[in-house]
Amino acid sequence: MYLGIDLGTSAVKVCAIDASGQVTATATAALAVQHPFAGASEQNPADWWDAVIRASAALPDALRQQVRAIGLSGQMHGAVLLDRAKDPIRPAILWNDGRASAECAAILLAEPEAGALSGAPPMPGFTAPKVLWVARHEPESHARITHLLLPKDYIGLRLHGGLVTDPSDAAGTGWFDQAARGWSDKLCAASATQRAWLPAVRHGTEVAGLLTRPAAEALGLSAGIPIAAGAGDAAAGAVGIGAVADGDGFISLGTSGQLFVTTDSYRPNLESRVHAYAHTLPGLWFQMAAMLNGARPLAWLAGLLDRPIQDLLAEAQNAPSGPLFLPYLSGERTPHGDAAIRAGFAFLDERTTHGSLMRAVVEAVAFTFADALAAVSQAGPVPERLLAIGGGTRSDFLLQMIADATGRVLVRAKGAEVGPALGAARLAQAALGAGGDAVFAKPLADKTFVPNPQSQDMQDRLARYRAFYLALKAIT
């Protein structure tokens, strides 16, 4: 058995696969996010480790005893600041934190080539601006930094005791030279970061360390098993569905959303705010539109109305088009690069129902993918057929809406909801020398969603949606 551990924003998910690559068990453990002030988003790294222990404990004892290797995946861009003893100095600042807008401008002023080097213009969610923010606003914490890790790599530290990351997670920090595939002294200097703080970089299939006895006892596993370096969640999702060749593409629908295309060379396009990053596997890069609000707005509305998502989605399918919604609960990256914009409804009237509100939210998520497609298309070709992964793929209604909005055929893969945890397990299997073609095979299709050719109304609403953003931005 091979175990994948995916540290998400709302939960830790673990996935076990057998030697044939079949998923044999999964488990999750929920996480909470703290918002200490407007625009801030933080989590306690100790809570991550506790969730890993809880998720592992939910797997059958007999299965855990058969685990031969572990792979890691996790939310990208988070700043985990460690002191000399490798203990967290403060809560981790997450990918959807918007506090560091001024620091992005400062980085560009100090290093005008920052975007070209790092694959995307500095944005508040990236790790480097967060560290510069800490230097400016919490100098006592900044003075204690001895090590810096990404979220999944903190789990790696707890597993094997080392300080290791992979190219795909390093790529999202703002310190990584994508073309050279290594840390950049220029980017570190521009963001109050010492290169010595940063971890070693190993490809996702390389062994980062061996499971320590204390960690093995906490997880109910055997000590000494190898831990693969793993991947950031986007690249792990790519590995999970076999997007490991030039031109492979997919969409991911988790808390955040991505449109991802694998490339065989570094192809930045700063104007479209597409992230051009190193893949976790050698010799590959990817282009990615990153949306801060994937399927999250659906859960947000369900929580606000205190109703099950499935009930609201059923009502939404039968509701007529009416209200418009901007889904920017946490600002937006692609295509706007706008940390200040927020969500909003428009055109409510006395006929507005819970179902029509949910329909507007689903439509808005689809429109973010239409914007993503337009942005990525400026950077290079996008396949006409895209796989779909992530928890949001459970909704046929949402996937059909995205197909209609983008004009792309979507294919939900079998086990699509497992997402990056499956990719992490595959990287663990590869770390023990399993063959690439078998390990990284594309999954079978579960269902295909073909764009509706009679979707002119949706294109008209997309134009109104884009105008709505400009109108709201004018008063933000």
SENUDO-681508 format. One record per residue (C-alpha): x, z, y; residue in one letter; chain. Coordinates in steps of 0.05 Angstrom, whole numbers. Each point is the difference from the previous one (the first is absolute). Example, Ala and Ser with C-alpha at 12.3 -4.5 7.8 and 13.67 -1.06 7.14 Angstrom:
<sites>
x: 246 | z: 156 | y: -90 | res: a | chain: A
x: 27 | z: -13 | y: 69 | res: s | chain: A
</sites>
This chain:
<sites>
x: 0 | z: 0 | y: 0 | res: m | chain: A
x: 21 | z: -13 | y: 72 | res: y | chain: A
x: -28 | z: 40 | y: 58 | res: l | chain: A
x: -14 | z: -25 | y: 70 | res: g | chain: A
x: -10 | z: 50 | y: 57 | res: i | chain: A
x: -32 | z: -27 | y: 63 | res: d | chain: A
x: -1 | z: 46 | y: 61 | res: l | chain: A
x: -58 | z: -25 | y: 41 | res: g | chain: A
x: -30 | z: 27 | y: 64 | res: t | chain: A
x: -64 | z: 28 | y: -30 | res: s | chain: A
x: 25 | z: 13 | y: -70 | res: a | chain: A
x: 57 | z: -2 | y: -50 | res: v | chain: A
x: -14 | z: -47 | y: -57 | res: k | chain: A
x: 38 | z: -1 | y: -66 | res: v | chain: A
x: -4 | z: -57 | y: -50 | res: c | chain: A
x: 28 | z: -3 | y: -71 | res: a | chain: A
x: 13 | z: -67 | y: -35 | res: i | chain: A
x: 23 | z: -14 | y: -70 | res: d | chain: A
x: 55 | z: -47 | y: -23 | res: a | chain: A
x: -47 | z: -60 | y: 5 | res: s | chain: A
x: -16 | z: 16 | y: 72 | res: g | chain: A
x: -71 | z: 24 | y: -13 | res: q | chain: A
x: -27 | z: 56 | y: 42 | res: v | chain: A
x: -14 | z: 59 | y: -46 | res: t | chain: A
x: -18 | z: 55 | y: 49 | res: a | chain: A
x: -7 | z: 14 | y: 74 | res: t | chain: A
x: -13 | z: 63 | y: 41 | res: a | chain: A
x: -5 | z: 18 | y: 73 | res: t | chain: A
x: 8 | z: 62 | y: 44 | res: a | chain: A
x: -29 | z: 1 | y: 70 | res: a | chain: A
x: 39 | z: 10 | y: 64 | res: l | chain: A
x: -22 | z: 18 | y: 70 | res: a | chain: A
x: 28 | z: -25 | y: 67 | res: v | chain: A
x: 10 | z: 44 | y: 61 | res: q | chain: A
x: -10 | z: -25 | y: 71 | res: h | chain: A
x: 33 | z: 52 | y: 45 | res: p | chain: A
x: -16 | z: -40 | y: 63 | res: f | chain: A
x: -32 | z: -66 | y: 18 | res: a | chain: A
x: 36 | z: -58 | y: -32 | res: g | chain: A
x: 41 | z: 46 | y: -46 | res: a | chain: A
x: -2 | z: -4 | y: -76 | res: s | chain: A
x: 41 | z: 47 | y: -44 | res: e | chain: A
x: 6 | z: 28 | y: -70 | res: q | chain: A
x: 40 | z: 57 | y: -31 | res: n | chain: A
x: 50 | z: -27 | y: -51 | res: p | chain: A
x: -12 | z: 62 | y: -42 | res: a | chain: A
x: -72 | z: -23 | y: -8 | res: d | chain: A
x: 25 | z: -66 | y: -27 | res: w | chain: A
x: 40 | z: 34 | y: -55 | res: w | chain: A
x: -58 | z: 45 | y: -17 | res: d | chain: A
x: -45 | z: -61 | y: -7 | res: a | chain: A
x: 51 | z: -34 | y: -46 | res: v | chain: A
x: -1 | z: 62 | y: -44 | res: i | chain: A
x: -76 | z: 1 | y: -1 | res: r | chain: A
x: -6 | z: -74 | y: -15 | res: a | chain: A
x: 51 | z: 5 | y: -56 | res: s | chain: A
x: -36 | z: 60 | y: -30 | res: a | chain: A
x: -63 | z: -42 | y: -6 | res: a | chain: A
x: 34 | z: -47 | y: -49 | res: l | chain: A
x: -4 | z: 17 | y: -75 | res: p | chain: A
x: 57 | z: 44 | y: -24 | res: d | chain: A
x: 17 | z: -47 | y: -57 | res: a | chain: A
x: 7 | z: -58 | y: 48 | res: l | chain: A
x: 46 | z: 38 | y: 47 | res: r | chain: A
x: 47 | z: 15 | y: -58 | res: q | chain: A
x: 7 | z: -75 | y: -12 | res: q | chain: A
x: 22 | z: -19 | y: 71 | res: v | chain: A
x: 67 | z: -35 | y: -2 | res: r | chain: A
x: 10 | z: -15 | y: 75 | res: a | chain: A
x: -35 | z: 11 | y: 67 | res: i | chain: A
x: -8 | z: -48 | y: 59 | res: g | chain: A
x: -20 | z: 17 | y: 71 | res: l | chain: A
x: -44 | z: -31 | y: 53 | res: s | chain: A
x: -26 | z: 28 | y: 65 | res: g | chain: A
x: -27 | z: -6 | y: 70 | res: q | chain: A
x: 52 | z: -33 | y: 44 | res: m | chain: A
x: 30 | z: 17 | y: 68 | res: h | chain: A
x: -9 | z: 76 | y: -4 | res: g | chain: A
x: 54 | z: 44 | y: 31 | res: a | chain: A
x: 23 | z: 56 | y: -46 | res: v | chain: A
x: 52 | z: 40 | y: 37 | res: l | chain: A
x: 44 | z: 45 | y: -42 | res: l | chain: A
x: 50 | z: 54 | y: 17 | res: d | chain: A
x: 67 | z: 14 | y: -33 | res: r | chain: A
x: -34 | z: 34 | y: -59 | res: a | chain: A
x: -44 | z: -63 | y: -9 | res: k | chain: A
x: -62 | z: 39 | y: 22 | res: d | chain: A
x: -52 | z: -31 | y: 47 | res: p | chain: A
x: 10 | z: 19 | y: 73 | res: i | chain: A
x: -71 | z: -16 | y: 21 | res: r | chain: A
x: -61 | z: -36 | y: -28 | res: p | chain: A
x: 11 | z: -73 | y: -16 | res: a | chain: A
x: -23 | z: -49 | y: 54 | res: i | chain: A
x: -41 | z: -54 | y: -35 | res: l | chain: A
x: -7 | z: -75 | y: 4 | res: w | chain: A
x: -65 | z: 3 | y: 40 | res: n | chain: A
x: 28 | z: 46 | y: 53 | res: d | chain: A
x: -3 | z: -30 | y: 70 | res: g | chain: A
x: 40 | z: 49 | y: 42 | res: r | chain: A
x: 64 | z: -41 | y: 9 | res: a | chain: A
x: -22 | z: -58 | y: 43 | res: s | chain: A
x: 48 | z: 17 | y: 56 | res: a | chain: A
x: 56 | z: 6 | y: -50 | res: e | chain: A
x: -13 | z: -71 | y: -25 | res: c | chain: A
x: 12 | z: -26 | y: 70 | res: a | chain: A
x: 63 | z: 42 | y: 6 | res: a | chain: A
x: 28 | z: -28 | y: -65 | res: i | chain: A
x: -11 | z: -72 | y: 24 | res: l | chain: A
x: 33 | z: 16 | y: 66 | res: l | chain: A
x: 60 | z: 30 | y: -36 | res: a | chain: A
x: 3 | z: -56 | y: -53 | res: e | chain: A
x: -37 | z: -64 | y: 20 | res: p | chain: A
x: 14 | z: -30 | y: -69 | res: e | chain: A
x: -34 | z: 57 | y: -36 | res: a | chain: A
x: -59 | z: -42 | y: -23 | res: g | chain: A
x: 43 | z: -58 | y: -25 | res: a | chain: A
x: 45 | z: 48 | y: -39 | res: l | chain: A
x: -55 | z: 44 | y: -29 | res: s | chain: A
x: -53 | z: -52 | y: -15 | res: g | chain: A
x: -53 | z: 22 | y: 50 | res: a | chain: A
x: -3 | z: 25 | y: 71 | res: p | chain: A
x: 5 | z: 76 | y: 5 | res: p | chain: A
x: -69 | z: 31 | y: -10 | res: m | chain: A
x: -21 | z: 73 | y: 4 | res: p | chain: A
x: -14 | z: 5 | y: -74 | res: g | chain: A
x: 72 | z: -17 | y: -20 | res: f | chain: A
x: 49 | z: 55 | y: -16 | res: t | chain: A
x: 53 | z: -13 | y: 53 | res: a | chain: A
x: -45 | z: 10 | y: 61 | res: p | chain: A
x: -26 | z: 65 | y: -31 | res: k | chain: A
x: 71 | z: 28 | y: -5 | res: v | chain: A
x: 13 | z: -19 | y: 72 | res: l | chain: A
x: -65 | z: 35 | y: 19 | res: w | chain: A
x: 24 | z: 63 | y: -36 | res: v | chain: A
x: 66 | z: -4 | y: 38 | res: a | chain: A
x: -38 | z: -3 | y: 66 | res: r | chain: A
x: -56 | z: 49 | y: -14 | res: h | chain: A
x: 26 | z: 47 | y: -54 | res: e | chain: A
x: 75 | z: 3 | y: 13 | res: p | chain: A
x: 8 | z: 64 | y: -41 | res: e | chain: A
x: -27 | z: -36 | y: -61 | res: s | chain: A
x: 42 | z: -62 | y: 13 | res: h | chain: A
x: 63 | z: 43 | y: 4 | res: a | chain: A
x: -13 | z: 25 | y: -70 | res: r | chain: A
x: -5 | z: -69 | y: -34 | res: i | chain: A
x: 50 | z: -11 | y: -55 | res: t | chain: A
x: -39 | z: -49 | y: -43 | res: h | chain: A
x: -58 | z: -49 | y: 10 | res: l | chain: A
x: -45 | z: -24 | y: -56 | res: l | chain: A
x: -62 | z: -42 | y: -9 | res: l | chain: A
x: -60 | z: 35 | y: -33 | res: p | chain: A
x: 9 | z: -27 | y: -71 | res: k | chain: A
x: 74 | z: 15 | y: 4 | res: d | chain: A
x: -16 | z: 73 | y: 15 | res: y | chain: A
x: -36 | z: 0 | y: -67 | res: i | chain: A
x: 62 | z: -32 | y: -29 | res: g | chain: A
x: 41 | z: 57 | y: 29 | res: l | chain: A
x: -45 | z: 50 | y: -34 | res: r | chain: A
x: 5 | z: -38 | y: -66 | res: l | chain: A
x: 75 | z: -14 | y: -4 | res: h | chain: A
x: 33 | z: 35 | y: 58 | res: g | chain: A
x: 30 | z: -62 | y: 33 | res: g | chain: A
x: -9 | z: -35 | y: 66 | res: l | chain: A
x: -19 | z: -72 | y: -18 | res: v | chain: A
x: -47 | z: -54 | y: 26 | res: t | chain: A
x: -13 | z: -73 | y: -16 | res: d | chain: A
x: 5 | z: -63 | y: 44 | res: p | chain: A
x: -76 | z: -7 | y: 10 | res: s | chain: A
x: -10 | z: 71 | y: 25 | res: d | chain: A
x: 64 | z: -2 | y: 41 | res: a | chain: A
x: -26 | z: -65 | y: 30 | res: a | chain: A
x: -58 | z: 36 | y: 34 | res: g | chain: A
x: 42 | z: 52 | y: 37 | res: t | chain: A
x: 25 | z: -41 | y: 59 | res: g | chain: A
x: 72 | z: 15 | y: -20 | res: w | chain: A
x: 9 | z: -54 | y: -54 | res: f | chain: A
x: 35 | z: -66 | y: 12 | res: d | chain: A
x: -46 | z: -45 | y: -42 | res: q | chain: A
x: 47 | z: -59 | y: -6 | res: a | chain: A
x: 60 | z: 43 | y: -19 | res: a | chain: A
x: -44 | z: 48 | y: -41 | res: r | chain: A
x: 35 | z: 62 | y: 26 | res: g | chain: A
x: -4 | z: 53 | y: 54 | res: w | chain: A
x: 15 | z: -23 | y: 70 | res: s | chain: A
x: 46 | z: 40 | y: 46 | res: d | chain: A
x: -32 | z: -34 | y: 61 | res: k | chain: A
x: -71 | z: 20 | y: -20 | res: l | chain: A
x: 21 | z: 71 | y: -16 | res: c | chain: A
x: 35 | z: 8 | y: 67 | res: a | chain: A
x: -62 | z: -25 | y: 37 | res: a | chain: A
x: -44 | z: 54 | y: -32 | res: s | chain: A
x: 41 | z: 64 | y: 2 | res: a | chain: A
x: 16 | z: -5 | y: -74 | res: t | chain: A
x: 66 | z: 11 | y: -36 | res: q | chain: A
x: 13 | z: -49 | y: -56 | res: r | chain: A
x: 27 | z: 57 | y: -42 | res: a | chain: A
x: -70 | z: 30 | y: -2 | res: w | chain: A
x: -28 | z: -61 | y: -38 | res: l | chain: A
x: -5 | z: -4 | y: -76 | res: p | chain: A
x: 35 | z: -47 | y: -48 | res: a | chain: A
x: -37 | z: -66 | y: -12 | res: v | chain: A
x: -11 | z: -25 | y: -71 | res: r | chain: A
x: -45 | z: -54 | y: -26 | res: h | chain: A
x: -66 | z: 23 | y: -28 | res: g | chain: A
x: 20 | z: -11 | y: -72 | res: t | chain: A
x: 64 | z: 40 | y: 6 | res: e | chain: A
x: 5 | z: 72 | y: -23 | res: v | chain: A
x: 1 | z: 49 | y: 59 | res: a | chain: A
x: 13 | z: 61 | y: -43 | res: g | chain: A
x: -23 | z: 40 | y: -61 | res: l | chain: A
x: -58 | z: 48 | y: -3 | res: l | chain: A
x: 25 | z: 71 | y: 11 | res: t | chain: A
x: -21 | z: 57 | y: -46 | res: r | chain: A
x: -40 | z: 38 | y: 53 | res: p | chain: A
x: -38 | z: -64 | y: 19 | res: a | chain: A
x: -12 | z: -17 | y: -74 | res: a | chain: A
x: -29 | z: 70 | y: -12 | res: e | chain: A
x: -45 | z: -7 | y: 61 | res: a | chain: A
x: -27 | z: -68 | y: -24 | res: l | chain: A
x: -2 | z: 13 | y: -75 | res: g | chain: A
x: 51 | z: -56 | y: -13 | res: l | chain: A
x: 67 | z: -4 | y: -35 | res: s | chain: A
x: 62 | z: 15 | y: 41 | res: a | chain: A
x: 52 | z: -54 | y: 9 | res: g | chain: A
x: -46 | z: -61 | y: 1 | res: i | chain: A
x: 20 | z: -54 | y: 51 | res: p | chain: A
x: -35 | z: -6 | y: 68 | res: i | chain: A
x: -2 | z: -71 | y: 28 | res: a | chain: A
x: 11 | z: -7 | y: 75 | res: a | chain: A
x: -69 | z: -32 | y: 5 | res: g | chain: A
x: -31 | z: -34 | y: 61 | res: a | chain: A
x: -41 | z: 9 | y: 62 | res: g | chain: A
x: -74 | z: -6 | y: -17 | res: d | chain: A
x: -6 | z: -72 | y: 24 | res: a | chain: A
x: 58 | z: -25 | y: -42 | res: a | chain: A
x: -22 | z: 44 | y: -59 | res: a | chain: A
x: -68 | z: -33 | y: 4 | res: g | chain: A
x: 35 | z: -68 | y: -3 | res: a | chain: A
x: 38 | z: 21 | y: -62 | res: v | chain: A
x: -64 | z: 25 | y: -32 | res: g | chain: A
x: -33 | z: -68 | y: 5 | res: i | chain: A
x: 62 | z: -42 | y: -12 | res: g | chain: A
x: 9 | z: -24 | y: 72 | res: a | chain: A
x: 75 | z: -8 | y: -12 | res: v | chain: A
x: 12 | z: -74 | y: 14 | res: a | chain: A
x: 2 | z: -41 | y: 63 | res: d | chain: A
x: -71 | z: -15 | y: 24 | res: g | chain: A
x: -36 | z: 53 | y: -40 | res: d | chain: A
x: -53 | z: 34 | y: 43 | res: g | chain: A
x: -53 | z: 55 | y: -3 | res: f | chain: A
x: -41 | z: 47 | y: 42 | res: i | chain: A
x: 0 | z: 75 | y: -7 | res: s | chain: A
x: -60 | z: 44 | y: 18 | res: l | chain: A
x: 18 | z: 73 | y: 2 | res: g | chain: A
x: -4 | z: 48 | y: 58 | res: t | chain: A
x: 38 | z: -54 | y: 37 | res: s | chain: A
x: -2 | z: -75 | y: -13 | res: g | chain: A
x: 53 | z: -52 | y: -11 | res: q | chain: A
x: 5 | z: -75 | y: -9 | res: l | chain: A
x: 65 | z: -12 | y: -37 | res: f | chain: A
x: 40 | z: -63 | y: -16 | res: v | chain: A
x: 65 | z: 2 | y: -40 | res: t | chain: A
x: 57 | z: -44 | y: 27 | res: t | chain: A
x: 69 | z: -19 | y: -25 | res: d | chain: A
x: 33 | z: 9 | y: 68 | res: s | chain: A
x: -6 | z: 43 | y: 63 | res: y | chain: A
x: -52 | z: -34 | y: 45 | res: r | chain: A
x: -17 | z: 42 | y: 61 | res: p | chain: A
x: -55 | z: -19 | y: 49 | res: n | chain: A
x: -1 | z: 52 | y: 55 | res: l | chain: A
x: -54 | z: -33 | y: 42 | res: e | chain: A
x: -53 | z: 9 | y: -54 | res: s | chain: A
x: 20 | z: 72 | y: -14 | res: r | chain: A
x: 7 | z: -16 | y: -74 | res: v | chain: A
x: 48 | z: 46 | y: -36 | res: h | chain: A
x: 57 | z: -39 | y: -33 | res: a | chain: A
x: 32 | z: 49 | y: -48 | res: y | chain: A
x: 47 | z: 4 | y: -59 | res: a | chain: A
x: -35 | z: 4 | y: -67 | res: h | chain: A
x: 18 | z: 54 | y: -49 | res: t | chain: A
x: 29 | z: -52 | y: -48 | res: l | chain: A
x: 66 | z: -36 | y: 15 | res: p | chain: A
x: -1 | z: -68 | y: 34 | res: g | chain: A
x: -72 | z: 7 | y: 25 | res: l | chain: A
x: -34 | z: 16 | y: 66 | res: w | chain: A
x: -72 | z: 0 | y: 22 | res: f | chain: A
x: -45 | z: -14 | y: 59 | res: q | chain: A
x: -55 | z: 50 | y: 11 | res: m | chain: A
x: -57 | z: 9 | y: 48 | res: a | chain: A
x: -10 | z: 76 | y: 4 | res: a | chain: A
x: -67 | z: 27 | y: 22 | res: m | chain: A
x: -7 | z: 75 | y: 12 | res: l | chain: A
x: -73 | z: -1 | y: -20 | res: n | chain: A
x: -12 | z: -31 | y: -68 | res: g | chain: A
x: -58 | z: 30 | y: -40 | res: a | chain: A
x: 6 | z: 65 | y: 39 | res: r | chain: A
x: -57 | z: -16 | y: 50 | res: p | chain: A
x: -49 | z: -4 | y: -59 | res: l | chain: A
x: 17 | z: 71 | y: -21 | res: a | chain: A
x: -1 | z: 23 | y: 72 | res: w | chain: A
x: -71 | z: -25 | y: 12 | res: l | chain: A
x: -23 | z: 29 | y: -67 | res: a | chain: A
x: 29 | z: 67 | y: 20 | res: g | chain: A
x: -30 | z: -3 | y: 69 | res: l | chain: A
x: -69 | z: -15 | y: -28 | res: l | chain: A
x: 10 | z: 48 | y: -58 | res: d | chain: A
x: -21 | z: -53 | y: -50 | res: r | chain: A
x: 33 | z: -31 | y: -62 | res: p | chain: A
x: 38 | z: -64 | y: 15 | res: i | chain: A
x: -33 | z: -37 | y: -57 | res: q | chain: A
x: -70 | z: 15 | y: 26 | res: d | chain: A
x: 19 | z: -25 | y: 70 | res: l | chain: A
x: 33 | z: -63 | y: -29 | res: l | chain: A
x: -64 | z: -15 | y: -39 | res: a | chain: A
x: -41 | z: 6 | y: 64 | res: e | chain: A
x: 52 | z: -41 | y: 39 | res: a | chain: A
x: -8 | z: -60 | y: -47 | res: q | chain: A
x: -74 | z: -5 | y: 17 | res: n | chain: A
x: 7 | z: 16 | y: 75 | res: a | chain: A
x: -1 | z: -58 | y: 50 | res: p | chain: A
x: 60 | z: -14 | y: 44 | res: s | chain: A
x: -7 | z: 39 | y: 65 | res: g | chain: A
x: 51 | z: 50 | y: 28 | res: p | chain: A
x: 73 | z: -16 | y: 7 | res: l | chain: A
x: 54 | z: 51 | y: -16 | res: f | chain: A
x: 74 | z: 5 | y: 18 | res: l | chain: A
x: 34 | z: 38 | y: -58 | res: p | chain: A
x: 60 | z: 26 | y: 39 | res: y | chain: A
x: -7 | z: 74 | y: -16 | res: l | chain: A
x: 76 | z: 8 | y: 4 | res: s | chain: A
x: 19 | z: -57 | y: 46 | res: g | chain: A
x: 25 | z: -66 | y: -31 | res: e | chain: A
x: 65 | z: -35 | y: -18 | res: r | chain: A
x: -13 | z: -72 | y: -20 | res: t | chain: A
x: -16 | z: -39 | y: 41 | res: p | chain: A
x: -8 | z: 45 | y: 61 | res: h | chain: A
x: 57 | z: 51 | y: -2 | res: g | chain: A
x: -48 | z: 46 | y: 37 | res: d | chain: A
x: 6 | z: 74 | y: -14 | res: a | chain: A
x: -49 | z: 19 | y: 54 | res: a | chain: A
x: -61 | z: -42 | y: -21 | res: i | chain: A
x: -55 | z: 38 | y: -36 | res: r | chain: A
x: -62 | z: -17 | y: -40 | res: a | chain: A
x: -69 | z: -13 | y: 27 | res: g | chain: A
x: -69 | z: -28 | y: -14 | res: f | chain: A
x: -36 | z: -50 | y: 45 | res: a | chain: A
x: -70 | z: -30 | y: 2 | res: f | chain: A
x: -37 | z: 59 | y: -31 | res: l | chain: A
x: -75 | z: 1 | y: 11 | res: d | chain: A
x: -61 | z: 37 | y: -26 | res: e | chain: A
x: 1 | z: -41 | y: -64 | res: r | chain: A
x: 70 | z: 22 | y: -18 | res: t | chain: A
x: 3 | z: 34 | y: -68 | res: t | chain: A
x: 54 | z: 34 | y: -42 | res: h | chain: A
x: 4 | z: -64 | y: -40 | res: g | chain: A
x: 10 | z: -44 | y: 60 | res: s | chain: A
x: 55 | z: 46 | y: 25 | res: l | chain: A
x: 36 | z: -5 | y: -67 | res: m | chain: A
x: -9 | z: -75 | y: 0 | res: r | chain: A
x: 34 | z: -3 | y: 67 | res: a | chain: A
x: 57 | z: 43 | y: -26 | res: v | chain: A
x: 10 | z: -44 | y: -62 | res: v | chain: A
x: -2 | z: -62 | y: 43 | res: e | chain: A
x: 52 | z: 30 | y: 47 | res: a | chain: A
x: 48 | z: 14 | y: -57 | res: v | chain: A
x: -9 | z: -73 | y: -22 | res: a | chain: A
x: 15 | z: -23 | y: 71 | res: f | chain: A
x: 65 | z: 40 | y: 1 | res: t | chain: A
x: 22 | z: -42 | y: -59 | res: f | chain: A
x: -21 | z: -64 | y: 37 | res: a | chain: A
x: 46 | z: 23 | y: 57 | res: d | chain: A
x: 54 | z: 16 | y: -51 | res: a | chain: A
x: -5 | z: -69 | y: -31 | res: l | chain: A
x: 7 | z: -33 | y: 69 | res: a | chain: A
x: 61 | z: 42 | y: 15 | res: a | chain: A
x: 36 | z: -11 | y: -67 | res: v | chain: A
x: -17 | z: -75 | y: 3 | res: s | chain: A
x: 43 | z: -3 | y: 64 | res: q | chain: A
x: 59 | z: 27 | y: -40 | res: a | chain: A
x: -9 | z: -46 | y: -61 | res: g | chain: A
x: -50 | z: -27 | y: -51 | res: p | chain: A
x: -51 | z: 46 | y: -32 | res: v | chain: A
x: -25 | z: -15 | y: -70 | res: p | chain: A
x: -71 | z: -27 | y: -7 | res: e | chain: A
x: -11 | z: 50 | y: -56 | res: r | chain: A
x: 16 | z: 74 | y: 10 | res: l | chain: A
x: -1 | z: 58 | y: -49 | res: l | chain: A
x: -34 | z: 64 | y: 24 | res: a | chain: A
x: 20 | z: 71 | y: -16 | res: i | chain: A
x: -15 | z: 71 | y: 23 | res: g | chain: A
x: -58 | z: 48 | y: -2 | res: g | chain: A
x: -41 | z: -42 | y: 48 | res: g | chain: A
x: -4 | z: -57 | y: -51 | res: t | chain: A
x: -54 | z: 39 | y: -37 | res: r | chain: A
x: -50 | z: -30 | y: 49 | res: s | chain: A
x: -21 | z: -71 | y: -17 | res: d | chain: A
x: -36 | z: -2 | y: 67 | res: f | chain: A
x: 64 | z: 15 | y: 39 | res: l | chain: A
x: 42 | z: -51 | y: -39 | res: l | chain: A
x: -52 | z: -55 | y: 10 | res: q | chain: A
x: -3 | z: 15 | y: 74 | res: m | chain: A
x: 76 | z: -6 | y: 5 | res: i | chain: A
x: -1 | z: -65 | y: -39 | res: a | chain: A
x: -53 | z: -27 | y: 48 | res: d | chain: A
x: 38 | z: 23 | y: 62 | res: a | chain: A
x: 68 | z: -26 | y: -22 | res: t | chain: A
x: -21 | z: -63 | y: -38 | res: g | chain: A
x: 46 | z: 22 | y: -57 | res: r | chain: A
x: -18 | z: 8 | y: -73 | res: v | chain: A
x: 10 | z: 73 | y: -20 | res: l | chain: A
x: 13 | z: 21 | y: -72 | res: v | chain: A
x: -10 | z: 72 | y: -18 | res: r | chain: A
x: 51 | z: 17 | y: -53 | res: a | chain: A
x: -17 | z: 42 | y: -60 | res: k | chain: A
x: 18 | z: 72 | y: 17 | res: g | chain: A
x: 5 | z: -20 | y: 73 | res: a | chain: A
x: -20 | z: 70 | y: 24 | res: e | chain: A
x: 64 | z: 29 | y: -32 | res: v | chain: A
x: 41 | z: -36 | y: 53 | res: g | chain: A
x: 71 | z: 22 | y: 17 | res: p | chain: A
x: 2 | z: 54 | y: -55 | res: a | chain: A
x: 1 | z: -57 | y: -51 | res: l | chain: A
x: 57 | z: -33 | y: 36 | res: g | chain: A
x: 38 | z: 66 | y: -1 | res: a | chain: A
x: -10 | z: 5 | y: -75 | res: a | chain: A
x: 25 | z: -71 | y: -9 | res: r | chain: A
x: 63 | z: 16 | y: 40 | res: l | chain: A
x: 12 | z: 59 | y: -46 | res: a | chain: A
x: -6 | z: -46 | y: -60 | res: q | chain: A
x: 48 | z: -50 | y: 31 | res: a | chain: A
x: 50 | z: 56 | y: 15 | res: a | chain: A
x: 9 | z: 8 | y: -75 | res: l | chain: A
x: 18 | z: -74 | y: -7 | res: g | chain: A
x: -67 | z: -30 | y: -20 | res: a | chain: A
x: -6 | z: -75 | y: 11 | res: g | chain: A
x: -23 | z: -23 | y: 69 | res: g | chain: A
x: -50 | z: -54 | y: -22 | res: d | chain: A
x: -39 | z: 49 | y: -43 | res: a | chain: A
x: 5 | z: 60 | y: 47 | res: v | chain: A
x: -20 | z: -38 | y: 63 | res: f | chain: A
x: -54 | z: -45 | y: -30 | res: a | chain: A
x: -62 | z: -15 | y: 41 | res: k | chain: A
x: -62 | z: 37 | y: -24 | res: p | chain: A
x: -62 | z: -33 | y: -27 | res: l | chain: A
x: -56 | z: -16 | y: 49 | res: a | chain: A
x: -61 | z: 46 | y: 1 | res: d | chain: A
x: -43 | z: -39 | y: 50 | res: k | chain: A
x: 10 | z: -57 | y: 48 | res: t | chain: A
x: -31 | z: -3 | y: 70 | res: f | chain: A
x: -8 | z: -70 | y: 29 | res: v | chain: A
x: -12 | z: -9 | y: 75 | res: p | chain: A
x: -71 | z: -19 | y: 19 | res: n | chain: A
x: 2 | z: -69 | y: 32 | res: p | chain: A
x: -62 | z: 18 | y: 41 | res: q | chain: A
x: 35 | z: 55 | y: 39 | res: s | chain: A
x: -3 | z: -28 | y: 70 | res: q | chain: A
x: -38 | z: 62 | y: 23 | res: d | chain: A
x: 59 | z: 42 | y: -22 | res: m | chain: A
x: 49 | z: -43 | y: 40 | res: q | chain: A
x: -44 | z: 9 | y: 61 | res: d | chain: A
x: -1 | z: 75 | y: -10 | res: r | chain: A
x: 76 | z: -1 | y: -10 | res: l | chain: A
x: 7 | z: -31 | y: 69 | res: a | chain: A
x: -45 | z: 54 | y: 29 | res: r | chain: A
x: 40 | z: 54 | y: -37 | res: y | chain: A
x: 65 | z: -26 | y: 31 | res: r | chain: A
x: -33 | z: 0 | y: 69 | res: a | chain: A
x: -24 | z: 71 | y: -13 | res: f | chain: A
x: 72 | z: 23 | y: -9 | res: y | chain: A
x: 22 | z: -31 | y: 66 | res: l | chain: A
x: -60 | z: 32 | y: 36 | res: a | chain: A
x: 14 | z: 69 | y: -29 | res: l | chain: A
x: 75 | z: -6 | y: 12 | res: k | chain: A
x: -14 | z: -12 | y: 74 | res: a | chain: A
x: -29 | z: 71 | y: 6 | res: i | chain: A
x: 45 | z: 37 | y: -49 | res: t | chain: A
</sites>
